[in-house]
Amino acid sequence: MHSTHSPNREKEMIPRTLLLGMAALALSSLALVSYSVATGRAHVGVPATAQVIASSPIILEGLTAQAVIVKRPDGTVLADLPHGGFITVIQNGMARERLVHNVEGNPPINIVQYDNGRLVAEDPATGWSAELYAFGSDNRAAFERLLQQSGE
């Protein structure tokens, strides 16, 4: 048996007001960015420049989706973590960036502490960095311990 009732196409379509709202949002975003670029407005959300007070190279070696080994460049193991948590997250982000940039091997990254409180993982091989202080005190503390251990 065939139903003679055809589905109401209006119920399947995106409401016109929603489409207009999405278009208005996109156009207003474009207008704001264009104005900012045209007037040379200073960037916001960019970390303030500061002096480096501590910096230490470390090697993050991912073993599995969770496990990571942290070493000094000379090969001394600082931490062998079966569940690296946030350190694994940073290692995965760094590894992805290195894959995109075709970086060979596993050169060290730098854990850098600035005098204004910033703590940053910086990868000289790709220019990638992660603002470690922005992920909460527990995650920051994990990298502060590595910074202290690697400087010994």
SVG drawing of the C-alpha trace seen along z (x, -y; Angstrom):
<svg xmlns="http://www.w3.org/2000/svg" viewBox="-4 -53 78 55">
<polyline fill="none" stroke="black" stroke-width="0.4" points="0.0,0.0 1.1,-3.5 0.3,-6.4 -1.3,-9.2 -0.1,-11.6 3.2,-13.3 5.5,-14.5 5.3,-18.2 8.6,-19.6 8.3,-22.7 9.0,-20.6 12.2,-19.2 13.7,-22.6 15.7,-24.9 13.6,-27.8 14.1,-31.0 14.7,-33.1 17.4,-30.7 19.2,-31.0 18.9,-34.8 20.3,-34.8 23.3,-32.6 24.0,-34.9 23.8,-38.0 26.2,-36.5 28.7,-35.6 28.5,-39.0 28.8,-40.9 31.9,-38.8 33.4,-39.6 32.6,-43.3 34.2,-43.4 37.4,-41.6 37.6,-43.9 37.3,-47.0 40.0,-45.7 42.4,-45.0 41.6,-48.3 42.2,-50.4 45.3,-48.6 43.7,-47.8 46.2,-46.2 45.8,-42.4 44.0,-41.4 44.5,-38.0 48.2,-37.9 50.4,-37.2 52.4,-40.2 56.1,-40.2 58.2,-39.2 61.7,-38.1 62.6,-34.4 63.5,-33.4 63.9,-29.6 64.1,-27.4 64.8,-23.8 64.8,-21.4 63.0,-18.1 62.1,-15.3 58.5,-14.0 58.3,-10.4 54.8,-9.1 54.5,-5.3 50.8,-4.7 47.7,-6.9 48.3,-7.5 51.9,-6.5 54.7,-9.0 58.4,-9.1 60.0,-12.5 63.8,-12.7 66.6,-15.2 68.3,-15.7 71.2,-13.5 68.7,-10.5 68.3,-10.7 64.7,-9.6 62.9,-12.2 59.5,-10.4 58.1,-7.2 54.3,-7.8 51.9,-4.9 49.1,-7.5 50.7,-10.8 47.5,-12.8 48.1,-16.4 51.7,-15.7 50.4,-13.2 48.0,-15.8 50.8,-18.2 53.0,-15.4 50.1,-14.5 49.6,-18.1 53.3,-18.5 53.5,-15.2 50.6,-16.2 52.2,-19.6 55.5,-17.8 53.7,-15.4 52.2,-18.3 55.6,-20.0 57.4,-16.7 59.8,-17.0 62.2,-14.1 63.2,-12.4 62.1,-13.8 64.1,-16.9 63.6,-18.5 61.0,-21.1 61.6,-23.9 59.6,-24.4 59.9,-28.2 58.9,-30.2 58.5,-34.0 58.7,-36.6 55.0,-37.5 53.9,-34.0 53.6,-32.4 54.7,-28.8 55.0,-27.7 55.9,-24.6 57.7,-25.8 58.8,-23.6 61.7,-25.2 61.3,-22.6 57.9,-23.9 57.2,-27.2 54.3,-25.5 53.7,-26.4 51.2,-25.8 50.5,-28.2 50.6,-25.7 49.5,-28.2 46.1,-28.4 45.1,-24.8 44.8,-25.0 47.1,-24.8 47.3,-20.9 48.4,-20.8 50.8,-23.7 52.3,-22.0 53.1,-18.8 55.2,-20.9 56.7,-23.0 58.0,-19.7 59.5,-18.7 61.2,-22.1 62.7,-21.8 63.8,-18.1 65.3,-18.9 67.4,-21.8 69.0,-19.7"/>
</svg>
